[in-house]
Amino acid sequence: MQSPTQQVLFRDAMRRLNVTREQLGAQLGVTTEQFRAWLLPDDSAEFSTAPESVVNRVNQLLNNLYPSDGKILGLPWAEPIGLGSRHLISVVQFEREGIEELFRLADILQPIARRRKVTRVLEGAVLANLFFEASTRTRVSFGSAFCRLGGAVCDTTGFTFSSMAKGESISDTSRVVSGYVDAIVVRHPEQGSVAEFARATNVPVINGGDGPGEHPSQALLDLYTIQREFSRLGKLLDGCHVAMVGDLKFGRTVHSLMQLLSLYRGLKFTLISPPALAMPEAVIDMASCNGHVIEIAADPIQALHSADVAYVTRIQKERLPGEPIEGLDRRFVMNRALVASACRPDVVLMHPLPRDSRSDAIDLATDLDLDPRLAIFRQTDNGIPIRMAIFAFALGVDQLVQRSMTDAPWWSPRVVGPNDQGSADD
C-alpha cells in the first residue's frame, strides 16, 4: 500500500495517540508553528515537508500501537446481529479503533472531496439512493460521494414514485433493487425499517436515516468535524463538554452522535430542551453506563457557559402534533446575542441542517453566519469524505483509493463559499 501523505500520517497519529498537535509537536521536538505547517495539504502555500527522521519517528509510534502492520483488519464497523457485515445500520456497530480507521481513510479522501484529485475505483458500480422521506443534503451528499469514487447513482425520492405505493413490502423492494445495483442507501420515516431492508439482501445497505431512530453517517461526519475543529483549537475529545440544544426527542442526529461520543472518556453532556422534546431515556442510559456526566437543562443561557461544542437541532414539526410545545420559546433561538452572553470564545457551533432561517423560527440564527466559530458548512463539506470512506470500505476498495488518485483536470475554487474561512485545511 502506498504511504499516506504526511498530513494524513500526522492527523492519524494525533487521533490514535490521543494527543493535541502541541503535544505531538513537543514529542517530536518542534514548535507548534512548524508542526502546523507539516499538517497542511501539500498544495498549501505554507506547507513544508517534515524531515524523514520525523516521519520515521511517527511511524514507529504508530507501530508500537499496532505491531503487525499498523492496520486494523476487516471493516471499521462490526457485523450487527442478524445482518451482513457490509451493512451500516447503527453507530453501535463501531468501536473507537474502527472510527479512527474510517477517519484515516476520510483524510486520504479529502483531496478528492476538495476537487483536487479524482479516482475511478468504483467505475462500473451503481448506487441506489432510495429516499422515502424528504432530503437534500444527505441524498445529494451520498450521491456525490459515490460519483467521486467513479460510480453511478440511481435516485428514488418519496413513496409516490416507488412500488411501495402499490403495496410492495420492504423485503420485496430490497430484493428487487439488489438485483440492479451494488450498494443501497435507504432513508425511511419508520424506525427499524432500514434494518428490515438490510435483512433481505447481501448488497451493502447504508442507513440514511430511519425516522426518529438513527442517522449513523451524520453522526460520523459530526464527530469527524469535532475532531478537526478541536485539532485546530488544541483540544481533545476526551474530557470535553458537549451541549445539545433543541429537539432531542426526534433529532436522530443527536441520538447517534451521543452514542458515538460515549466511546470516548470523561465527557460531560448537557441536554437542553423543553421537557416534551427531551432526549430518549435509552440514549441517556447508554451514556450514563459509560461513566459520562449527564446534565439536563431547560434554559440555554444558564447551561452553555462551559460547553466546548454547542450542537443545535431543528424542531422536527413534521413528527409533532399540531399543538404548541410547552416550554419552547425564544430562549431556544441560538443567535449572536445568546452566543455572546452564554458561550465560550472558542465554542464550536454545529447544526445538522436544514435549519429554519425564517425570522420567527426557533433554531440557529443566520446572524451567526460570519462567526468563525460556526462550523456548519465545514460540517456539511465533511460529509463527502466520510461517505466516500463508508462506500470504499463497504465495497472493499479502501486499499486501492490512494494509489488510484490523479490530478483533477478542471478548475475548482480554493474555498467553496465567498465567506468561507480559508483555514479549513488547518
Residue, then its C-alpha position, 0 to 999 in steps of 0.5 A: m500500500q502506498s504511504p499516506t501523505q504526511q498530513v494524513l500520517f500526522r492527523d492519524a497519529m494525533r487521533r490514535l495517540n490521543v494527543t493535541r498537535e502541541q503535544l505531538g509537536a513537543q514529542l517530536g521536538v518542534t514548535t507548534e508553528q512548524f508542526r502546523a505547517w507539516l499538517l497542511p495539504d501539500d498544495s498549501a502555500e505554507f506547507s513544508t515537508a517534515p524531515e524523514s527522521v520525523v516521519n520515521r519517528v511517527n511511524q514507529l509510534l504508530n507501530n508500537l500501537y499496532p505491531s503487525d502492520g499498523k492496520i486494523l483488519g476487516l471493516p471499521w464497523a462490526e457485523p450487527i446481529g442478524l445482518g451482513s457485515r457490509h451493512l451500516i445500520s447503527v453507530v453501535q456497530f463501531e468501536r473507537e479503533g474502527i472510527e479512527e480507521l474510517f477517519r484515516l481513510a476520510d483524510i486520504l479522501q479529502p483531496i478528492a472531496r476538495r476537487r483536487k484529485v479524482t479516482r475511478v475505483l468504483e467505475g462500473a458500480v451503481l448506487a441506489n439512493l432510495f429516499f422515502e422521506a424528504s432530503t437534500r443534503t444527505r441524498v445529494s451528499f451520498g450521491s456525490a460521494f459515490c460519483r467521486l469514487g467513479g460510480a453511478v447513482c440511481d435516485t428514488t425520492g418519496f413513496t409516490f414514485s416507488s412500488m411501495a405505493k402499490g403495496e410492495s413490502i420492504s423485503d420485496t423492494s430490497r430484493v428487487v433493487s439488489g438485483y440492479v445495483d451494488a450498494i443501497v442507501v435507504r432513508h425511511p420515516e419508520q424506525g427499524s425499517v432500514a434494518e428490515f431492508a438490510r435483512a433481505t439482501n447481501v448488497p451493502v445497505i447504508n442507513g440514511g436515516d430511519g425516522p426518529g431512530e438513527h442517522p449513523s453517517q451524520a453522526l460520523l461526519d459530526l464527530y469527524t468535524i469535532q475532531r478537526e475543529f478541536s485539532r485546530l483549537g488544541k483540544l481533545l475529545d476526551g474530557c470535553h463538554v458537549a451541549m445539545v440544544g433543541d429537539l432531542k426527542f426526534g433529532r436522530t442526529v443527536h441520538s447517534l452522535m451521543q452514542l458515538l461520543s460515549l466511546y470516548r472518556g470523561l465527557k460531560f453532556t448537557l441536554i437542553s430542551p423543553p421537557a416534551l422534546a427531551m432526549p430518549e431515556a435509552v440514549i441517556d442510559m447508554a451514556s450514563c453506563n459509560g461513566h459520562v456526566i449527564e446534565i439536563a437543562a431547560d434554559p440555554i443561557q444558564a447551561l452553555h457557559s462551559a460547553d466546548v461544542a454547542y450542537v443545535t437541532r431543528i424542531q422536527k414539526e413534521r413528527l409533532p402534533g399540531e399543538p404548541i410545545e410547552g416550554l419552547d420559546r425564544r430562549f431556544v433561538m441560538n443567535r449572536a446575542l445568546v452566543a455572546s452572553a452564554c458561550r465560550p470564545d472558542v465554542v464550536l457551533m454545529h447544526p445538522l441542517p436544514r435549519d429554519s432561517r425564517s425570522d420567527a423560527i426557533d433554531l440557529a440564527t443566520d446572524l451567526d453566519l460570519d462567526p468563525r466559530l460556526a462550523i456548519f458548512r465545514q460540517t456539511d463539506n465533511g460529509i463527502p469524505i466520510r461517505m466516500a470512506i463508508f462506500a470504499f470500505a463497504l465495497g472493499v476498495d479502501q486499499l486501492v483509493q490512494r494509489s488510484m488518485t490523479d490530478a483533477p483536470w478542471w478548475s475548482p475554487r480554493v474555498v467553496g463559499p465567498n465567506d468561507q474561512g480559508s483555514a479549513d485545511d488547518 
